[in-house]
Amino acid sequence: MLILYGNVEEVSTKKERVIYISNHQSTVDWVIVHMLADRQGSIGHVRYVMKDSLQLVPMYGFYFYEHGCVFVKRHYFDSNKMISSLQYLQNKRIPTWMVIFPEGTRYNPLASNVIEKSRAFAKERGLVPLKHVLTPKYKGFHIALENMKDNLDAVYDATVIYSCTKGDKKTLRMKAPSMFEFVTGCCDAVYIHINRIDTCSIPANESELKLWLHNIFLKKDRLLEDYYSGKQSPSKCLLLSQGIRSPANLLQNLGCFVFFMTLSAPFIFTSYGRSLYWKTWIFGSIFGYFWLGIRSVS
């Protein structure tokens, strides 16, 4: 069950073209984005800034690129290639939810070395060290904001809490669920605070933007600290506002489910369909790798 806080009505009442930023904990974070986009009617508009190794996922790597996702290298950021990749999304006829996880790496409370490295990085730059999130990287966000500003309505700032991550007095915070754990029901609720930010209120100056983004994550950190330390319940710590339960609209999604199940049936239940499926997977993947080798950021 999703329980939403913050600018829920503003986000759910009309379709918008946005940059979506959030804390990053698990592969489930991708699913959460689609859940929110679905409630706005923007499910087909989601695109990601993602690490370049995902190009190697057979078929899907090619699809991500052709859909308008942007691949970046984890340890070497090429701003010119990202700018080139964003040209497609400058078209106003292409509505987009551009998803960016500024931390770059998933937060894992058990990875103390990563957390300490992140805190040291913040201290070196005169920034407040963070406890429940990693120090955000601003360059990708800055480039996306600059190059998509004519095709944007707002920035959505989301803070995601999985109910199953709250531990006991000894271990305040547990690791976020994996995709398998999530779909098998280990997490009975997901709390999401979402803040809609007008793009005109975001500083254009790069150094000011860096501090602005860090302050956004500082607010997330304090919110998460209130929740995991047990000082406040979710309904109070999330800006003292009452959460809104947001069940999935099963009837709205039924048509898509029936369509794709009907489309998939021949590939599952017939020998010719299964043969065609594997040939498409193999040769399509080879073609996809070739095409990405020519055009992608890598």
Secondary structure, DSSP 8 states (H G I E B T S, - for coil): -EEEEESHHHHHSS---EEEEE---STHHHHHHHHHHHHHT-GGGEEEEEEGGGGGSTTHHHHHHHHT-EEE-SS---HHHHHHHHGGGG-TTS--EEEE-TT-S---TT-HHHHHHHHHHHHHTT----SSS-----HHHHHHHHHHGGG-SEEEEEEEEEGGGB--SSS-B-----HHHHHTTS-S-EEEEEEEEEGGGS--SHHHHHHHHHHHHHHHHHHHHHHHTTSS-HHHHTTT---EEE---HHHHHHHHHHHHHHHHHHHH-HHHHHHHHHHHHHHHHHHHHHHHHHS--
